[in-house]
Amino acid sequence: MLLLVVVGAFAVTYVAAVTVVRGTRSGSEPSSTRSARPNDLPPGGGGPTGTSDQLAVTIRNKQELLRAHPDNSAAWAELGSAYVQQARITANPVYYPKASGALRRSLALKSGDNFEAMVGLGALAN
């Protein structure tokens, strides 16, 4: 059981790190075509720390990607995992229902072999 918890924690950390790295690289769309919705993030944009700011950028990038490609199960899983991390970093529980919705959407789109969504749900359950 302890091994399962340790492996799960490692997987969550790995997915969060990949999400942050992908989110900071995915800004290929010109900023003039981006449409940020102010209600997607809580007041303050997610918190004062650099990691929180990076996650806020990742979240915005994934939201924009999903507006254009709503059937992208991997992006839904990455968004859900980013929400879980943001909730933990900022101690803001607003992100937990968003994480659950994004992760469940990912599983609805790709129910089999969806490791990222399953790991995200595991992190959410902890």
C-alpha positions in Angstrom: 0.0 0.0 0.0 2.8 2.4 0.9 4.5 1.6 -2.4 1.3 2.5 -4.2 1.1 5.9 -2.4 4.8 6.6 -3.2 4.4 5.7 -6.9 1.2 7.8 -7.0 2.9 10.8 -5.5 5.7 10.5 -7.9 3.3 10.2 -10.8 1.4 13.3 -9.7 4.6 15.3 -9.4 5.8 14.1 -12.8 2.5 15.1 -14.5 2.5 18.5 -12.8 6.0 19.2 -13.9 5.2 18.1 -17.5 2.1 20.2 -17.4 4.0 23.3 -16.3 6.7 22.8 -19.0 4.2 22.1 -21.8 2.1 25.1 -20.7 5.0 27.5 -20.9 5.9 26.2 -24.4 2.4 26.2 -25.8 2.1 29.9 -26.4 2.4 29.5 -30.2 -0.7 31.5 -30.9 -0.2 35.3 -31.1 -1.4 37.2 -28.0 -3.7 39.4 -30.1 -5.8 36.3 -30.9 -6.1 35.1 -27.4 -9.2 35.7 -25.4 -8.8 35.4 -21.7 -12.0 35.1 -19.6 -11.6 36.8 -16.3 -13.8 34.3 -14.4 -11.6 31.3 -15.3 -9.1 32.2 -12.5 -9.9 33.3 -9.0 -9.2 36.9 -8.0 -5.5 37.7 -8.0 -4.7 35.4 -10.9 -3.7 32.4 -8.8 -1.2 33.7 -6.2 2.1 35.4 -5.6 4.6 32.6 -6.2 6.5 32.0 -9.4 5.2 28.4 -9.6 1.7 29.6 -9.1 2.2 32.2 -11.9 3.5 29.5 -14.2 0.5 27.3 -13.4 -1.8 30.2 -14.1 -0.2 30.6 -17.5 -0.5 26.9 -18.1 -4.1 27.0 -17.1 -4.9 29.9 -19.4 -3.1 28.2 -22.3 -4.9 24.9 -21.8 -8.3 26.8 -21.6 -7.5 28.5 -24.9 -6.4 25.3 -26.6 -9.6 23.6 -25.4 -11.8 26.4 -26.7 -10.4 25.6 -30.1 -10.2 21.8 -29.7 -12.7 20.7 -27.0 -12.2 17.0 -27.9 -8.5 16.9 -26.8 -8.5 14.4 -24.0 -4.8 15.0 -23.1 -5.3 18.8 -22.8 -8.3 18.2 -20.5 -6.1 15.9 -18.3 -3.3 18.4 -18.2 -5.7 21.2 -17.3 -7.2 19.1 -14.5 -3.8 18.3 -13.1 -2.8 21.9 -13.3 -6.0 22.8 -11.4 -5.1 20.3 -8.7 -1.6 21.8 -8.3 -2.9 25.3 -8.3 -5.4 24.5 -5.6 -2.6 23.1 -3.4 -0.1 25.9 -4.1 -2.6 28.7 -3.5 -4.7 26.9 -0.8 -7.7 27.9 -2.9 -10.4 25.2 -3.0 -12.1 26.8 -6.0 -9.8 24.8 -8.2 -10.9 21.3 -6.9 -14.3 21.1 -8.7 -12.7 22.5 -11.8 -10.0 19.8 -11.6 -12.6 17.1 -11.2 -14.6 18.4 -14.1 -11.6 18.6 -16.4 -10.3 15.2 -15.5 -13.7 13.5 -15.8 -14.1 15.2 -19.2 -10.8 13.7 -20.3 -11.9 10.3 -19.2 -15.2 10.7 -21.0 -13.3 11.5 -24.2 -10.8 8.7 -23.8 -11.8 6.1 -21.2 -9.2 3.5 -22.0 -5.4 4.1 -21.5 -5.8 7.6 -20.1 -2.9 7.5 -17.6 -2.8 11.3 -17.2 -6.4 11.6 -16.2 -6.2 8.7 -13.8 -3.1 10.1 -12.1 -4.8 13.5 -11.9 -7.9 11.9 -10.3 -5.5 10.1 -7.8 -3.9 13.4 -6.9 -7.3 15.0 -6.5 -8.4 12.2 -4.1 -5.3 12.8 -1.9 
